[in-house]
Amino acid sequence: MSHSTVSGGARGGGIGAFVRDERAPALPAPAATIGGFGWLRANLFSTPFNALLTLATVALALLIIPPLVRFLIIDAVWEGADRDACLVSEARPVVGACWAFARDRLAYFVYGSFPIPERWRVDVFFVFLALSIIWILRIDAPRRDLAAWNFFVVLPSVSIVLLSGAKLIGLAPVDTTLWGGVLVTIVVASVGIVVSLPLGVLLALGRRSTMPAVRLVCTLFIEIVRGVPLITVLFMASVMLPLFVPPVWTPDKLIRALVGIALFASAYMAEVVRAGLQAVARGQYEAAAAVGLGYWQLMRFIVLPQALRVTIPNIVNSYIALFKDTTLVFIVGIFDLLKTIEVARADPQWATPVTSTTGYAIAAIFYLTFCYMMTRYAMRVERRLGVGLGR
């Protein structure tokens, strides 16, 4: 209240009251609730159990982070021409990560065996892909309808011509067996991510269809694919598929892996989308039918926007899992980033006790960076749409 009523002394021989004219001064907040100390108390030490978890986390961080920093930075070897630079010696009794090996093999990690004179095509593909992703993911970007056409039509078409080659426009053909490293990882992940959502939506709608044949086919596909591990699907696509088609129609190994991963991811995405469809209230369907909307209009304008909105965390989780699962393609002989690291670490020129660990650290940093960016973008979209806590 802006004024206070206070008992006063006698006025005119009696006891009365008066109203204070000035505002009472505001009292400062308790010191324990403001500043850094207040934040720590509210977030990390609010209860005895939270305090115990905080102390355990700090102890675990002190156990892991200092040795990791020493290995990756302090004791790391940054310069060198061969394995001798990363071996223990009197001048260097402790050797950390062999970043000299990483610098020497960096081009191989990125391009694989892609011909050196043609690697500019890979660079153009990376730039085009990055610009297309930024355009389509920015919520306030202009002409997002054109961004969708660019991402789903123009980008794949241009990328195929750019990477595979076309003699008509002067680009030398490059066989997919020469692709490798980050290039293959990005291509496999991009194809799986782009194909899995629309195909997963169709499978989810088919599983909920009132037509028995469509529902049966979609259900069998989803359950069979989800019932086997990804490596089985990759082996089927890479080894068994050529047995069922004529040699002329047999696609190369990378295309077979792309098809297998896309189908596998679509089956999981179908269940994610189906969960979102079940979250849409029945009244939404009835209201759409009352105003005369057809089935596809209902799905496009009413149901799917709500279903996909509530399943954003699950969709992103599926994308992150798919991005990490791309490492399995090296088992069927495709040279993704992990496969190039495996080959490079076996090179006698760089064979040291820390070479393998350094290579795996490169892979871990690469996947952590991309998965973290995907997670942060999903959280931003959730906050924009008011979904979840956004933390």
N, C-alpha and C positions, 0 to 999 in steps of 0.2 A: 504494500500500500504506500502511496506517496505521502500520506500524512499520518500522524500518530496522535492518539488521544492520551493525554497524560494528566494524572491527578495533580492539582495545583494547590497553592496555599490559599489562605482566606482572602476574600475580596469583599470589602464592604461589611466586614464582621462575620462572614460566613465561609464555609468551605465549598469551593467550586471546582471547575475544570476549565482547562484552556486547550486550544488546538495549536500544535506546533506548526509554524509556517515553513520552515526549511526542511529539506529532505534529509533523512537520516543517512549518514555516511555508510557506503557499502563495505562490508567486511571482506577481507581477502580470503580466497579459497584455502582450505587446509593445505599445508605444504606437502602432505603425503599424497595428494590427489592431482598435483600439477607437475609440469616439467618432466624431465627424464625419469626421475624417481617415481612419479605418479604413474607414468606409462608402464614401467617395469612392474610395479605392484599390481596394476590392473590386468596386465596381459600375461605376465610370466610367473607371478608369485601370488595370485589371487586366492589360491587354496593350498593347503599342504601338499596335495597330490600334484598340482601344477608346479609347485616349487621343486618337488622331487624330479619331475620330468625335465624341468629346465636345467637342473644341475646335472642330470644324467646326459642330456644333450650336449651341454658345454663340455663335460668330460669326454664324450665320444668325439666331439669336434677337435679337442686338444690332442686326442690320440691319433686322429686321422690326418688332419690338415697340415700340421708341421712337417711330417715325413713326406707328404705329397708335394708340398711347396719346395722342400729341399731337393726332391728327385726331379721335379719338372722345371725348376728355375735355378735354384742356388747352385746345385752340383751338376747342372746340365752342361753338355758339351755343345757349343753353338757353331764352332768352326772345325773343319777337317775335310780331308780328301778321301779317306778310307777308314777302315776299322781301327787302325792304330790310334786314331784320335779318341776313340771311345773305350779303350782298354785301360785297366788299372795300371799305373806306373808309379815310380817314386815321386815324380813331379805331381801326379794326380792320384792320391791314394783312394779317393772316393769318386765314383763316376755315376752321374745321374742319367737323365734322358739324353739320348744321342740325337739331338736336333740336327746335327750335321748330316746324318742319314736321311732325315726327313726332307731337308733342303735339297739334297742330291736326287731324291726320288720323287719330289713333289709333282713334276710334270707327269710321271707315270701314274701317280695316285689320282690325278685329275682326268687325264685323257686315256689311260691305258696304252694300247698299242696303236692308237689312231695316228695316221701318217702325220709327221711333223709339219710338212708344208700345208696341210689341210686343217690344222688345229684352230685356225682362225674361225672356221665354221662352227666349232664347238663353242668358242667364245661368243659368237653372235647368237647362238642358241641360248646360252645362259643369260645374256642381256635381254633378249626378247622375252624369255620366260619370266624373268624377274619383273620387267615392266608390265607384262600382261597380268601377273599375279597382283601387283600393286594396284593396277587399274580396276580389276574386278573385286578386290577385297576392300578397297576404300569405300566406306558407306556413303560418303559425300562426294564421290568422284562423278564427273559429268558423263552423261550418256552411258550409263551402265548396261543398257541394252546392247550397244555396240561392243562394250567390253565383254559381254557374254559370248557374242558371235565371234569375237576375236579369240577368246580363250578356248572355246569348244570346237571351232571350225578352222579359223585362219592359223592359229598357232600349231595345231597338229599337222596340218597340211604343209606349212612352210618348214616345220621341223623335220618332217620325213624327207622332203626334198633336200634340205640343207645338210642333214647328217648322212643320208644314204647316197646322195649325189644324183645328178641328172646330166647326161651328156648334152642334151639339147640346150642347156643354159651354161655349159662349160664347167660343170662341177664333176670332178672325177668320182666314180663310184667307190664307196668304202664299205666293205663287207662288215656285217655286225660282229663277226668274230674278232675284229680289231678294236671294237669299242671296249671301254673298260673304265674302272675307277669311279670317280664321282659322276661322270657322264652317265654310266649305266645305272647307278643308284638313283639319280634324279629322274631318268627316263622311266625306270620301272615304278618308282613311287608315284610319279605324276600320272602315268597311265592308270595305275590302280586307284588312285584318289579320284581322278576325273570320271572314270567309268563306273566305279562302285556305287556312287550316290544315285545317278539316274536309273541304273539297272536295278539297284536295291529297292528304289521306290516302286518300279514296275513289279518286282517280285513280291513286295509286301502287299501291293494292291491285288495282285493275282491270288495271293494266299487268302485274302479276305473276299474274293470274288464269289458271287452267287452261282457262277457256272461251274459245275463239278469237275469238268475236264481241266479247266484252267487252274482251279484250286488244287487239284491233285498233282498236276505237273509242277507247279511252283513249290508246293509243299515237299514233294519228293526231292526236287533239286536242292532246296535249302537244307533239308535234313541230311541228305547224303553228303553234301559238300561240308557242312558243319560237323559231320561225324567223323571226318578223317583229318589228319594233320596236314598243314600246308606242304610239307616236304613230299607227301604222297601225291598231292595234286601236281606238284612240279615234276615228279618222276613220271607220272602218267602223261603229262603234256610233252615232256622231253623224250621219253623212251618209248612209251606205248603208242602215242599218236601216230608216228610214222608207220606202224604196223597195220593201221586201219585205213590209210589213204594211199593213193598212188604216189610214187616218188616225185612226180611232177608237181603235185599239189602240196607236198610237205613243206611247211614254212621253216625258216631257219630257227636255230635254237633260242635266240632272244625273243622272237615273236611268239614261240610256243610258251615261253616263261611268262610273257606279258599276258597272254590269254589266260593261263592258269591262275596267276595272281589276281587278275581282274574278276574272274568268276568266283574265286575264293572270297575276296573282299566283298563282293556283291551279296553273297549269301549271308554274311554277318551283318552287312548294312541293312539287309531286308528286315532282319529281326529288330534292329534299332529303330527303323522307320515304323515297323508294325507296333512297337511299344508307343510311339508318338501318336499313331492313329487311334489306338485304344484310349488315349488320354483325352481325345476330343469328345465333348459331351454329345449325347445323342440328339439333343435339341438343335445342334448346329445342322445336322443332316435334315431334320424335319423343317427347320426354318428355310433352308435352301430349297427344299422340294416345294414349300408353300409359295415361294416367289417364282417358281418355274425354272430353276436352274437345272441343266442336264448334269449327267454324271461327271464328265470331264471338267465342266465349269465349276461344279461343286468341289472337286478335288483341287483344281488350280487356284481358285480364289478364296475358298473357305477352309477346307480341311488341311491340305498340305502345308500352307503357311503356319498354321497353329501347331501341327504335328512336328514339323522340323524345328520350330522355335523352341519347343519344350525339350527336344532331344539334342540340342546343340552340344552339351557336355559329352553325351554318348557318341555323337558323330565324330567329334574331335578326338575322343579317346580311341575310336576305331582307326582314324587316320594316323595317329601316332603309332599305334600297334602295327599298322601296315607299313609305315615308313621304316620301322625297325626290322620287320620281318623280311624286308628286301634283301637282307644279308644272306638269307637261305638260298638265293639263286646261285651262290658260288658252289654249292654242293653239286649242282648239275652242270658245272663247268663254265659258268658265265662269270666274267671278270668284273665284278662290282668292286667297290672300294675295299671291302674286307679281303677279297681274293687278291687284289693287287698288293695289299700289305703282306699277305701270306707269301706271295711270290718274292717280293722285294726283301723280306727279312731272311729268306733262304739264300740270298746272294752271298757268296764267300767274301766279296769285297767289303761287306758290312756285317759279317757274322760276329756278333759280340754278345755277352750275357744280357745287355740292356736293349738290344735292337728290337726284339719281339715286344717287350714291354712298351717301348717308345711307339712302335707301330700301332699297338692296341690303344694306347693313349690318344693317338691321332684319331682313330675311329670313334673313340668315346667322346672326344671333344666335338667332332663333327655331328654325331647323332644327338648329343645333348643340346647343341646350339639350335639345330633345326626343330627338335621337339619342343624346346623351351619357347621358341618364337611362335610355334603353332598354339601352344598353351596360352601364351599372353594374348594372342589375337582372339582366341575363343573367349577369354575373360573380358576383353574389351567389348566384344559383340554382346555378351551376356549383360554387361552393365548398360549398354545402349538399348537393349530390348527389355531390360528389367527382369532378366531370368537369373535365378539363383542369387547367391550372395555377392558375386563379383569380387571375391577376395582371392 
